[in-house]
Amino acid sequence: MNVTDSRSTTSDSQPSGALVSALTTEHYTLQAARSSTVAEANGRGLLFLSTVSGAMVALALVAQVDRLGQTFLVFALSILPALLLLGLTTYARLADLAVHDAYYARGIGRIRAFYFTLDPSAHQYWLLTPGDDLHALMRQAGQQHSRWHHFSHTATSVAAVTSMIAGVFAGLVGSRLGASSLPILGVLATVIASGMFAGLFADQERRWRRSGESEPTLFLPDGQPAVQVHGLVTAATTGTPAANLVTI
């Protein structure tokens, strides 16, 4: 069995100024990229929610004038699919932005691991821990990792609103197809809304899982290099320098 040290071979000499400058620049670049993802997520979420609010006001006015008649049904069956499509596209982009933000946070954690090697005696001055594992995003926000953290994401909120729109649309379609019983329509709308929310939440979990599998963890939260074990893997197949391979 071969054990690969994910950190390249280091020397006792201090890192060059060019390397420190390059990593510092990369740190600021990643931080700016995180800021841009947050700004875009806020903008897209605001656009979706404001559109839904305006559409609900318009539906209420039409319903009041038409007394839930034919005009209201035509208007609702025209506007709800557009809201549903906007909600799905907004969710997809917000889910991508959340994954991108976590990816940038992992990059910052990897650079912090390098900062910790500059002076090991100064670790007590660092408030945020290094490391580029999957929990780096939560640690950099000063929070403990939780398996339920996806419920607090903007993408999850948009998924919930979109699912409710899908349920209402399904109920209206069911009423037009002849289902006049209110309990049946309520059950239909609830099943459709719950099913869509469960599907979107599972899709979000899949996105995070694929993102975690796409990039290996090189450093642990304490700044030490992560050790990756590869069974029957050689330096020729992995591209890892032979100097970093230790045979057990």
C-alpha positions in Angstrom: 0.0 0.0 0.0 1.2 3.5 -0.9 0.6 6.5 1.3 0.8 9.9 -0.5 1.5 13.0 1.4 -0.6 15.7 -0.2 1.9 18.5 0.6 4.9 18.8 -1.6 8.4 18.3 -0.1 9.4 21.3 1.9 12.8 22.6 2.9 14.1 24.3 6.1 14.5 27.5 4.2 12.0 30.3 4.4 9.5 30.6 1.5 10.4 33.1 -1.2 8.9 36.6 -1.2 7.5 35.9 -4.7 5.6 32.8 -3.4 4.2 34.8 -0.4 3.1 37.6 -2.7 1.5 35.2 -5.1 -0.5 33.4 -2.4 -1.5 36.7 -0.8 -2.8 37.9 -4.2 -4.6 34.7 -4.7 -6.2 35.0 -1.2 -7.6 38.4 -2.1 -8.8 37.2 -5.5 -10.7 34.3 -3.8 -12.2 36.6 -1.3 -13.3 39.0 -4.0 -14.8 36.0 -5.9 -16.7 35.0 -2.7 -18.1 38.6 -2.4 -19.3 38.5 -6.0 -21.1 35.2 -5.4 -22.9 36.7 -2.4 -23.8 39.8 -4.3 -25.2 37.9 -7.3 -27.1 35.5 -5.0 -28.7 38.5 -3.2 -29.6 40.1 -6.5 -31.2 36.9 -8.0 -33.1 36.1 -4.8 -34.5 39.7 -4.6 -35.5 39.5 -8.3 -37.4 36.3 -7.8 -39.1 37.3 -4.6 -40.1 40.7 -5.9 -41.5 39.1 -9.1 -43.5 36.6 -7.0 -44.8 39.5 -4.8 -45.9 41.5 -7.8 -47.6 38.5 -9.4 -49.5 37.7 -6.2 -50.8 41.3 -6.0 -51.9 41.2 -9.6 -53.6 37.8 -9.0 -55.4 39.2 -6.0 -56.7 42.3 -7.9 -57.9 40.1 -10.8 -59.6 37.7 -8.4 -61.3 40.6 -6.7 -62.6 42.1 -9.9 -63.6 38.8 -11.6 -64.7 37.0 -8.4 -62.5 33.9 -9.2 -64.2 33.5 -12.5 -62.9 32.5 -16.0 -60.7 35.6 -16.4 -58.9 34.8 -13.1 -58.3 31.2 -14.1 -56.9 32.2 -17.5 -54.7 34.9 -15.9 -53.4 32.5 -13.1 -52.8 29.6 -15.6 -50.8 32.1 -17.7 -48.6 33.7 -14.9 -48.0 30.7 -12.6 -46.0 28.7 -15.2 -43.8 31.7 -15.8 -43.2 32.1 -12.1 -42.4 28.4 -11.8 -39.9 28.6 -14.6 -38.3 31.7 -13.0 -38.1 29.9 -9.7 -36.4 26.8 -11.1 -33.8 28.9 -13.0 -33.2 31.0 -9.9 -32.8 28.0 -7.7 -30.3 26.4 -10.1 -28.1 29.5 -10.2 -28.3 30.0 -6.4 -27.3 26.3 -5.8 -24.4 26.8 -8.2 -23.3 30.0 -6.4 -23.4 28.3 -3.0 -21.1 25.5 -4.3 -18.8 28.1 -5.9 -18.6 30.0 -2.6 -17.7 26.9 -0.7 -15.1 26.1 -3.4 -13.5 29.5 -3.0 -13.6 29.1 0.8 -11.7 25.8 0.5 -9.1 27.6 -1.6 -8.7 30.3 1.1 -8.4 27.6 3.8 -5.6 26.0 1.8 -3.7 29.3 1.7 -4.2 29.7 5.4 -2.5 26.4 5.9 0.5 27.9 4.2 0.3 30.9 6.5 0.5 28.7 9.5 3.8 27.3 8.4 5.5 30.8 8.3 5.7 31.0 12.1 4.3 27.9 14.0 4.7 29.8 17.3 2.1 32.4 16.3 -0.9 30.1 15.9 -2.7 31.7 18.8 -3.1 35.0 16.9 -5.2 33.3 14.1 -8.9 33.3 14.9 -10.0 31.3 11.9 -8.5 27.8 11.4 -7.0 26.7 8.1 -7.8 23.6 6.1 -9.6 22.9 2.8 -11.9 20.1 3.9 -15.6 20.2 3.1 -16.4 22.1 6.4 -14.1 25.0 5.6 -17.0 27.3 4.7 -18.7 26.8 8.0 -15.5 27.3 10.0 -14.7 30.5 8.2 -18.1 31.8 9.2 -17.4 30.9 12.8 -20.1 28.2 12.9 -20.1 24.5 13.6 -20.8 22.1 10.7 -24.3 20.6 10.7 -25.9 18.2 8.3 -28.9 20.6 8.2 -27.0 23.7 7.2 -28.6 23.4 3.7 -31.9 24.5 5.1 -30.5 28.0 5.8 -29.3 28.5 2.2 -31.0 31.0 -0.1 -31.4 28.2 -2.7 -33.5 26.2 -0.3 -35.7 29.2 0.4 -36.3 29.8 -3.3 -36.9 26.0 -3.7 -39.6 26.2 -1.0 -41.4 29.1 -2.7 -41.1 27.5 -6.1 -42.6 24.3 -4.7 -45.6 26.2 -3.3 -46.1 27.8 -6.7 -46.0 24.4 -8.3 -48.6 23.1 -5.8 -51.0 26.0 -6.5 -50.6 25.5 -10.2 -51.3 21.8 -9.9 -54.4 22.6 -7.9 -55.7 25.0 -10.5 -55.0 22.6 -13.3 -56.8 19.8 -11.4 -59.8 22.0 -10.9 -60.0 22.7 -14.6 -59.8 19.0 -15.3 -62.9 18.2 -13.3 -61.6 17.6 -9.7 -64.1 19.8 -7.9 -63.5 18.3 -4.4 -61.5 20.8 -2.3 -59.8 18.0 -0.1 -58.7 16.2 -3.3 -57.3 19.4 -4.7 -55.6 20.2 -1.4 -54.0 16.8 -1.3 -52.9 17.0 -4.9 -51.3 20.5 -4.4 -49.5 19.3 -1.2 -48.1 16.2 -2.8 -46.8 18.1 -5.8 -45.3 20.8 -3.6 -43.7 18.3 -1.2 -42.4 16.2 -4.1 -40.8 19.1 -5.8 -39.2 20.5 -2.7 -37.8 17.0 -1.9 -36.4 16.7 -5.4 -34.8 20.1 -5.3 -33.3 19.5 -1.9 -31.9 16.1 -3.1 -30.4 17.9 -6.1 -28.7 20.4 -3.8 -27.2 17.6 -1.8 -26.0 16.0 -5.0 -24.3 19.2 -6.1 -22.5 19.5 -2.8 -21.4 15.9 -2.9 -20.0 16.2 -6.4 -18.2 19.4 -5.5 -16.6 17.6 -2.5 -15.5 14.7 -4.6 -14.1 16.8 -7.4 -11.2 18.2 -5.3 -9.3 16.2 -2.6 -8.6 17.6 0.8 -4.9 18.6 1.2 -4.9 20.2 4.6 -6.7 19.4 7.9 -8.2 22.1 10.2 -5.1 22.2 12.2 -3.0 23.1 9.2 -1.3 19.7 8.9 -1.2 18.0 5.5 -4.0 15.4 4.9 -2.8 11.9 4.2 -4.5 10.2 1.3 -4.3 6.4 1.1 -4.4 4.8 -2.3 -4.4 1.1 -2.6 -2.2 -0.3 -5.3 -1.6 3.1 -6.9 1.8 4.0 -8.3 3.5 7.3 -9.0 3.2 6.6 -12.7 -0.6 6.4 -12.5 -1.2 9.3 -10.1 1.4 11.7 -11.4 2.6 12.1 -7.8 6.4 12.6 -7.5 8.1 9.5 -6.3 9.7 11.4 -3.4 6.3 11.9 -1.8 5.3 8.2 -1.9 6.0 6.2 1.3 5.6 2.4 1.0 4.1 0.6 4.0 
